[in-house]
Amino acid sequence: MKIKKGFKLKTVSDRQTIVADRRIHKNFNSVIILNEIAVFLWQLVAEREVSQREMSEFLEREFKMSRLSALSNTNVFIKTMKENGIIEDE
Protein backbone atom coordinates (compact mmCIF):
# COMPACT_ATOMS: atom_id res chain seq x y z
CA MET A 1 0.00 0.00 0.00
CA LYS A 2 1.09 3.55 -0.60
CA ILE A 3 -0.20 7.06 -0.08
CA LYS A 4 -1.23 8.77 -3.29
CA LYS A 5 0.76 11.80 -4.37
CA GLY A 6 -0.58 15.09 -3.02
CA PHE A 7 -1.71 13.97 0.45
CA LYS A 8 0.18 14.75 3.64
CA LEU A 9 -0.18 14.73 7.39
CA LYS A 10 -0.40 18.14 9.00
CA THR A 11 -1.01 19.44 12.51
CA VAL A 12 -4.02 21.77 12.62
CA SER A 13 -5.12 23.12 16.01
CA ASP A 14 -3.19 20.38 17.85
CA ARG A 15 -4.85 17.67 15.75
CA GLN A 16 -3.23 15.45 13.16
CA THR A 17 -5.17 15.83 9.92
CA ILE A 18 -4.78 14.72 6.34
CA VAL A 19 -4.62 17.56 3.87
CA ALA A 20 -4.66 17.44 0.10
CA ASP A 21 -2.74 19.52 -2.42
CA ARG A 22 -5.63 21.36 -4.12
CA ARG A 23 -3.74 21.49 -7.41
CA ILE A 24 -3.81 17.69 -7.59
CA HIS A 25 -7.01 16.83 -5.70
CA LYS A 26 -9.46 19.60 -6.60
CA ASN A 27 -12.51 17.69 -5.40
CA PHE A 28 -11.16 16.51 -2.04
CA ASN A 29 -13.35 18.27 0.52
CA SER A 30 -13.03 15.93 3.49
CA VAL A 31 -11.47 16.68 6.84
CA ILE A 32 -9.87 13.56 8.24
CA ILE A 33 -8.56 13.75 11.78
CA LEU A 34 -6.32 10.89 12.85
CA ASN A 35 -5.96 9.37 16.28
CA GLU A 36 -2.62 8.13 17.62
CA ILE A 37 -2.97 4.69 16.03
CA ALA A 38 -3.96 6.11 12.63
CA VAL A 39 -1.01 8.54 12.75
CA PHE A 40 1.30 5.60 13.43
CA LEU A 41 -0.14 3.67 10.46
CA TRP A 42 0.06 6.76 8.23
CA GLN A 43 3.73 7.23 9.06
CA LEU A 44 4.39 3.56 8.43
CA VAL A 45 2.77 3.69 4.97
CA ALA A 46 4.52 6.99 4.21
CA GLU A 47 7.95 5.51 5.00
CA ARG A 48 7.70 2.35 2.91
CA GLU A 49 5.37 0.04 1.12
CA VAL A 50 3.72 -2.31 3.60
CA SER A 51 1.03 -4.96 3.45
CA GLN A 52 -2.06 -5.06 5.61
CA ARG A 53 -0.52 -7.96 7.54
CA GLU A 54 2.68 -6.02 8.20
CA MET A 55 0.69 -3.01 9.38
CA SER A 56 -1.19 -5.18 11.89
CA GLU A 57 2.02 -6.77 13.14
CA PHE A 58 3.62 -3.36 13.67
CA LEU A 59 0.55 -2.24 15.66
CA GLU A 60 0.66 -5.35 17.83
CA ARG A 61 4.26 -4.64 18.79
CA GLU A 62 4.12 -0.84 19.07
CA PHE A 63 0.86 -0.58 21.03
CA LYS A 64 1.01 -4.00 22.72
CA MET A 65 -2.47 -4.86 21.50
CA SER A 66 -4.04 -8.18 20.62
CA ARG A 67 -3.82 -9.51 17.08
CA LEU A 68 -7.59 -9.08 16.68
CA SER A 69 -7.50 -5.46 17.85
CA ALA A 70 -4.52 -4.68 15.60
CA LEU A 71 -6.25 -6.23 12.60
CA SER A 72 -9.46 -4.33 13.34
CA ASN A 73 -7.62 -1.00 13.63
CA THR A 74 -5.70 -1.69 10.43
CA ASN A 75 -8.88 -2.59 8.55
CA VAL A 76 -10.65 0.60 9.64
CA PHE A 77 -7.63 2.71 8.64
CA ILE A 78 -7.35 1.10 5.21
CA LYS A 79 -11.09 1.27 4.56
CA THR A 80 -11.24 4.97 5.49
CA MET A 81 -8.21 5.86 3.40
CA LYS A 82 -9.43 3.92 0.35
CA GLU A 83 -12.95 5.34 0.57
CA ASN A 84 -11.45 8.82 0.48
CA GLY A 85 -9.03 7.99 -2.34
CA ILE A 86 -5.93 8.56 -0.22
CA ILE A 87 -4.11 5.23 -0.43
CA GLU A 88 -3.79 2.63 -3.12
CA ASP A 89 -2.45 -0.88 -3.49
CA GLU A 90 0.79 -1.14 -5.40
ABEGO torsion letter per residue (X at the ends): XBBBBGBBBBBBGGBBBBBBBAAABAABABBBBBBAAAAAAAAAAAABBBBAAAAAAAAAAAAGBBAAAAAAAAAAAAAAAAAAGABBBX
